[in-house]
Amino acid sequence: MRYYSTQRPLTPGAFPGKAMEIVNYDGKTYVEELGMEAWGHVEYASPLAPETAKAYELTPEGK
């Protein structure tokens, strides 16, 4: 499951647990799927609990 970081680049402590993939963009980049800009995305094998994603200010794909 992909989550986008819309508030800050993805650095240690900016996302929970063990991610499969972490991608920071060159700068804040418009993501058509979200209809807004993001600093990067992080991929997990399974979805995060909604309260966890919210605590880290991560926006799930498809939102």
C-alpha angles and dihedrals in degrees: 000000000000124000125187125218106220097168106048145353115281108262131155107296094022093095134034131248130340113334124201092217136006120195125182116193122224088257138331103322132192110248110201093202090060098035088227143071125278136185094220145309139256126207127214130186090233135017121278119237107268092241090053093051089048093049090056093040092240120155115214120230113264094036 
